[in-house]
Amino acid sequence: MKIKHQIRRLQISCPEPFDVEKILLQSHKHRMLFRAFEEHMMCCSKCFRTVRKIHKFYEILEKELQKKASPEVVAFAKSVYSEKSEV
């Protein structure tokens, strides 16, 4: 009887979108996890779509943050902040 030894790569199941975002944002801290997810994402259309959606969200967010805030929004933010500081 022969025993076969197999070395499997680190396999992960599909994480929740929130966890995908954490993996991407903290890739420098957890390199092995990021690499395992990266490999998984290339084979998993669900995770690939999740990454594309996250990327698109941050792309839109960056564009919005570069726009100048309207005076109404600034006034609203000041009123909310002043209400909280009074409490």
Rosetta constraint file for C-alpha pairs under 8 A:
AtomPair CA 10 CA 36 HARMONIC 6.17 0.50
AtomPair CA 11 CA 36 HARMONIC 6.61 0.50
AtomPair CA 11 CA 40 HARMONIC 7.33 0.50
AtomPair CA 12 CA 36 HARMONIC 7.06 0.50
AtomPair CA 12 CA 37 HARMONIC 6.92 0.50
AtomPair CA 12 CA 40 HARMONIC 7.07 0.50
AtomPair CA 14 CA 47 HARMONIC 6.71 0.50
AtomPair CA 15 CA 19 HARMONIC 5.86 0.50
AtomPair CA 15 CA 20 HARMONIC 6.11 0.50
AtomPair CA 15 CA 47 HARMONIC 7.99 0.50
AtomPair CA 16 CA 20 HARMONIC 6.26 0.50
AtomPair CA 17 CA 21 HARMONIC 6.28 0.50
AtomPair CA 17 CA 50 HARMONIC 6.44 0.50
AtomPair CA 18 CA 22 HARMONIC 6.42 0.50
AtomPair CA 19 CA 23 HARMONIC 6.11 0.50
AtomPair CA 20 CA 24 HARMONIC 6.24 0.50
AtomPair CA 20 CA 50 HARMONIC 7.76 0.50
AtomPair CA 20 CA 51 HARMONIC 7.38 0.50
AtomPair CA 21 CA 25 HARMONIC 6.03 0.50
AtomPair CA 21 CA 51 HARMONIC 7.80 0.50
AtomPair CA 21 CA 54 HARMONIC 7.08 0.50
AtomPair CA 22 CA 26 HARMONIC 5.87 0.50
AtomPair CA 23 CA 27 HARMONIC 5.70 0.50
AtomPair CA 23 CA 30 HARMONIC 7.68 0.50
AtomPair CA 23 CA 33 HARMONIC 7.38 0.50
AtomPair CA 23 CA 34 HARMONIC 6.07 0.50
AtomPair CA 23 CA 37 HARMONIC 7.97 0.50
AtomPair CA 24 CA 34 HARMONIC 7.00 0.50
AtomPair CA 26 CA 30 HARMONIC 6.53 0.50
AtomPair CA 27 CA 31 HARMONIC 5.56 0.50
AtomPair CA 27 CA 33 HARMONIC 7.75 0.50
AtomPair CA 27 CA 34 HARMONIC 5.44 0.50
AtomPair CA 30 CA 34 HARMONIC 6.19 0.50
AtomPair CA 31 CA 35 HARMONIC 6.07 0.50
AtomPair CA 32 CA 36 HARMONIC 6.10 0.50
AtomPair CA 33 CA 37 HARMONIC 6.06 0.50
AtomPair CA 34 CA 38 HARMONIC 5.94 0.50
AtomPair CA 35 CA 39 HARMONIC 6.17 0.50
AtomPair CA 36 CA 40 HARMONIC 6.17 0.50
AtomPair CA 37 CA 41 HARMONIC 5.88 0.50
AtomPair CA 38 CA 42 HARMONIC 6.46 0.50
AtomPair CA 39 CA 43 HARMONIC 7.04 0.50
AtomPair CA 40 CA 44 HARMONIC 6.08 0.50
AtomPair CA 40 CA 47 HARMONIC 8.00 0.50
AtomPair CA 41 CA 45 HARMONIC 7.01 0.50
AtomPair CA 41 CA 46 HARMONIC 7.98 0.50
AtomPair CA 41 CA 47 HARMONIC 5.35 0.50
AtomPair CA 41 CA 48 HARMONIC 5.26 0.50
AtomPair CA 42 CA 48 HARMONIC 6.78 0.50
AtomPair CA 44 CA 48 HARMONIC 6.17 0.50
AtomPair CA 45 CA 49 HARMONIC 6.09 0.50
AtomPair CA 46 CA 50 HARMONIC 6.34 0.50
AtomPair CA 47 CA 51 HARMONIC 6.21 0.50
AtomPair CA 48 CA 52 HARMONIC 6.30 0.50
AtomPair CA 49 CA 53 HARMONIC 6.16 0.50
AtomPair CA 50 CA 54 HARMONIC 6.23 0.50
AtomPair CA 51 CA 55 HARMONIC 6.06 0.50
AtomPair CA 52 CA 56 HARMONIC 6.12 0.50
AtomPair CA 53 CA 57 HARMONIC 6.13 0.50
AtomPair CA 54 CA 58 HARMONIC 6.34 0.50
AtomPair CA 55 CA 59 HARMONIC 6.15 0.50
AtomPair CA 56 CA 60 HARMONIC 6.20 0.50
AtomPair CA 57 CA 61 HARMONIC 6.07 0.50
AtomPair CA 58 CA 62 HARMONIC 5.98 0.50
AtomPair CA 59 CA 63 HARMONIC 6.44 0.50
AtomPair CA 60 CA 64 HARMONIC 6.19 0.50
AtomPair CA 61 CA 65 HARMONIC 6.10 0.50
AtomPair CA 62 CA 66 HARMONIC 6.38 0.50
AtomPair CA 63 CA 67 HARMONIC 6.77 0.50
AtomPair CA 69 CA 73 HARMONIC 6.42 0.50
AtomPair CA 69 CA 74 HARMONIC 6.68 0.50
AtomPair CA 70 CA 74 HARMONIC 6.46 0.50
AtomPair CA 71 CA 75 HARMONIC 6.08 0.50
AtomPair CA 72 CA 76 HARMONIC 6.12 0.50
AtomPair CA 73 CA 77 HARMONIC 6.13 0.50
AtomPair CA 74 CA 78 HARMONIC 6.17 0.50
AtomPair CA 75 CA 79 HARMONIC 6.20 0.50
AtomPair CA 76 CA 80 HARMONIC 6.24 0.50
AtomPair CA 77 CA 81 HARMONIC 6.10 0.50
AtomPair CA 78 CA 82 HARMONIC 6.02 0.50
AtomPair CA 79 CA 83 HARMONIC 6.18 0.50
AtomPair CA 80 CA 84 HARMONIC 6.39 0.50
AtomPair CA 81 CA 85 HARMONIC 6.24 0.50
AtomPair CA 82 CA 86 HARMONIC 6.29 0.50
AtomPair CA 83 CA 87 HARMONIC 6.81 0.50
